[in-house]
C-alpha cells in the first residue's frame, strides 16, 4: 500500500509538472505537442549531470545542479518550438511532432556516442545513476519521500498564483484567448508567447528528469519517455486547463500508472492473472475514456494553435 | 498589353520541390555537423555512406539486391505517408498511422500464422484492422470532440501492447520473434513479381507485388482527392467543417470516413512489409515502430502531394537504410532518424519559405515594372 501511494505520488508529480507546462504554453496560445521531446531533453540533461557529478557531492548541491541542468536543457529545446511557431508561423502540430522525434533521436545519438567513446564495446543508449539518485530520496518509515514531490507541489501553487493572481499571468491568458485584443491594449503578444513556451520547456524538462528517476536507476534513451508527454496533455485537457483540476487529474492518472508497477504486490490483483500488458495499457485506456466524456465541453484557450498575425482582425 | 510570362518560380509545384530540396540539404548539413562533433575523423565518410546506402556495395548485383531491400521497406513507408497525407488534406493530423500500422501487422500476422489464411485474406484483415482503429479516432473526434492527436497517441500505445500480447501466441518458443511465414504458412507470402523483374533485383525474394501496388495506390489516392466528388467533399470538410455542413455535406460521416481510410492505408502498409517475410514481429518491443512517424516526414517532405510522396518516401527510407551502414564503432544508426526528424522540423518552415519567396518575386517584378516604365518614358522623351 505504501509502495502504491509512493509510486502514485511520484508519477502524479511528473504529470503535474508536465501538464502545467502544457497549460502555460496553451494559455499563451501555442499548442505544445512537443512536450514529450522536451521531457527527453530535460531527462538527458539531468541524467548527464548525475552521471558526471562525483558521488561525494553534497545532496543539496546535487539536487540543485541536476534540476538546473534539466530545466536549462528543456528551455533551450523549447526554443525550437517558440521560434518556429511564433516567428515563422509554422504548423504547431507538425513542429511539435518533429520535436518529439528529434528529441529521442538526438538523445540516442548523443548517449550512444558518449558510451562508445568511453568503451568501444558499449553501444547501448543507457545512462546509469544508481548512487546519484539517492540524493533525492528521504526514507520516512518505509515511504520513500522524493524531493521532486515537493517541487511538484511548489510548482502547482506557483502556477496557480502566477496564472490567476499576477499581472503577467492574466496577460498571458489574454494572449491565448484573443491576442488581437491583448495587443490593442499594449501587451506584446510575441513576448508573452515566448514566455509561455519557455515556461513549458522549464516544467517539461523538470518533469522529464523526475520521470526517469521514478522507480528505476538507469534509463535507455532509445525509448524516449514512452508517451508520458502525451499522457500529460490528456491530464491537462481533463483538468480543463486549470491548475487545481490538473492536480486532481494527475493523481488519478498517476494511480493507474503506478498500478502497472506494483500490481504484483496485491493478492486480489494477482489472483486475476491478467497479463502485465493490461496494466501497461491501463493509463492510456483510462485517459481515452475520460477524454471521450470530458472533451465535449472543453474550455480550451480560444486562440490556441493559431499563429498570431498582427494584420488580422 | 502583352500577357506577362509567369516566372517558373511562381509555380506551386516548383516551389514545393525547391522547399523540399532545401529541407533535405539543411537536414543533411546539420547531420554532418553532428557527426563532426561526435568524431571528426569519420564524419565525411559516414554522411556519404548514409546518402549512398546500397551503392556502398561495389558489385552491381549486390547493389540491385539491396536496392530491392530498400524498396521492400519503401512500400510500407509510402502507405503510411499516404495515410498521414490523406488525413491532413481533410484537416486531421493522423499521428496514429504508427498505431494503425501496428494493428495491421498484428492482424495480418495472426491470420497468417494462427489460422493459416492465404495472403489476400491476411492483407484484407490488416486493412480492416487499420480502418477500425482509424475509425475509433474519427468517432471520438466527431462525436466527443477529442483531439485526434491525443486519441491517436493513446491508441498507438494501446495497440502496441495488444498486438504484443496477441502475437505472443504465435511466437517462436526460443525467441521473442513471431514464427516465420516461410516455415509455417508459405501461402501467406505476397506473390513475387514476374520473373524478369526478379532477375533484375538479383532474385531478392522479398521483392513482391507490394512495391508496384503501393505506387498504384498513391495514384489512386491522388485521383480520389483531386478528381472525385468524395475527395472534394472531404477536402471541403477539412477547410471548414461548418461551411461543409451548411452546404449539406455530412461532416461527421466525412471525418470518420477519412480516419478509416487513413487507417486502412497504414494497416495495409504493415501487411505489405510483414507478409513478405522480410521482418518478424518482436513480441517484446517496448517502443512503437518508427514507420508511422517516418510517414509524417515523407508526407510533408513530398509537399503533401501523393505523387511527391512516392519520391520522398523513397528518400527517407534510403537514408534510414543508409544509416545502418555507418561505422558502428564511431556512430549509431539513429543518426538517420535524427536527420529525418530534422527534416520534418524544417518542413514546418515551408509555408514561410513560400511566403518569403513570393514576396521577393513580387518585389522583383515591381522593380522590373518600374524600370520598364522609366525606360519607356525615357525613350518616349527621346522620340519627341
Contacts between the chains, C-beta under 8 A, distances in Angstrom:
chain1	res1	chain2	res2	distance
A	33	B	149	6.2
A	80	B	345	7.0
A	84	B	345	7.3
A	84	B	348	5.0
A	84	B	349	6.7
A	88	B	348	7.3
A	88	B	349	5.5
A	88	B	352	4.5
A	89	B	351	6.9
A	89	B	352	6.2
A	90	B	348	3.5
A	90	B	349	5.9
A	90	B	351	6.8
A	90	B	352	6.8
A	91	B	348	5.9
A	91	B	351	7.3
A	93	B	93	4.8
A	93	B	149	6.2
A	94	B	93	7.6
A	94	B	296	7.7
A	94	B	300	6.6
A	94	B	344	7.0
A	94	B	347	6.6
A	94	B	348	5.1
A	95	B	345	6.3
A	95	B	348	4.3
A	97	B	93	7.7
A	97	B	95	6.1
A	97	B	293	7.6
A	97	B	296	6.0
A	97	B	344	6.8
A	98	B	341	5.8
A	98	B	342	7.7
A	98	B	344	3.9
A	98	B	345	3.7
A	98	B	347	7.5
A	98	B	348	6.6
A	99	B	345	6.8
A	101	B	293	5.6
A	101	B	297	7.9
A	101	B	337	7.0
A	101	B	340	7.6
A	101	B	341	3.8
A	101	B	344	6.5
A	102	B	338	7.0
A	102	B	341	3.9
A	102	B	342	6.2
A	102	B	344	7.8
A	102	B	345	6.0
A	104	B	337	7.7
A	105	B	334	5.4
A	105	B	337	4.0
A	105	B	338	4.0
A	105	B	341	4.9
A	106	B	338	5.8
A	106	B	341	7.8
A	108	B	332	6.6
A	108	B	334	4.4
A	108	B	337	7.5
A	109	B	34	6.8
A	109	B	38	7.5
A	109	B	331	7.7
A	109	B	332	5.7
A	109	B	334	5.1
A	109	B	335	5.6
A	109	B	338	5.3
A	112	B	331	8.0
A	112	B	332	3.9
A	112	B	334	6.9
A	113	B	38	4.3
A	113	B	39	7.4
A	113	B	330	7.9
A	113	B	331	6.9
A	113	B	332	6.9
A	116	B	329	6.7
A	116	B	330	7.0
A	116	B	332	7.7
A	117	B	39	7.9
A	120	B	329	5.6
A	123	B	328	6.4
A	123	B	332	6.9
A	125	B	332	7.6
A	125	B	334	7.9
A	222	B	287	6.9
A	222	B	334	7.5
A	223	B	286	6.0
A	223	B	287	5.2
A	224	B	287	7.1
A	226	B	157	7.6
A	226	B	286	7.4
A	226	B	287	7.4
A	227	B	153	6.0
A	227	B	154	7.8
A	227	B	156	7.3
A	227	B	157	5.1
A	230	B	150	6.3
A	230	B	153	4.2
A	230	B	154	7.1
A	233	B	150	5.7
A	234	B	150	5.7
A	234	B	154	7.0
A	237	B	147	7.2
A	237	B	150	6.8
A	275	B	165	5.6
A	277	B	161	4.1
A	277	B	162	7.4
A	277	B	164	6.0
A	277	B	165	4.8
A	278	B	161	7.9
A	280	B	157	7.9
A	280	B	161	5.1
A	281	B	157	7.0
A	281	B	158	5.1
A	281	B	161	4.6
A	281	B	162	7.1
A	284	B	154	4.4
A	284	B	155	7.8
A	284	B	157	4.7
A	284	B	158	5.0
A	285	B	154	7.6
A	285	B	158	6.0
A	287	B	154	5.7
A	288	B	140	7.5
A	288	B	146	7.8
A	288	B	151	6.2
A	288	B	154	4.6
A	288	B	155	7.2
A	288	B	158	7.4
A	291	B	140	7.5
A	291	B	144	7.4
A	291	B	146	4.8
A	291	B	150	6.5
A	291	B	151	6.8
A	291	B	154	7.9
A	292	B	140	5.7
A	292	B	144	4.4
A	292	B	146	5.9
A	293	B	144	7.4
A	295	B	144	5.4
A	295	B	145	4.5
A	295	B	146	4.6
A	295	B	147	7.3
A	296	B	144	6.0
A	296	B	145	5.3
A	298	B	145	6.4
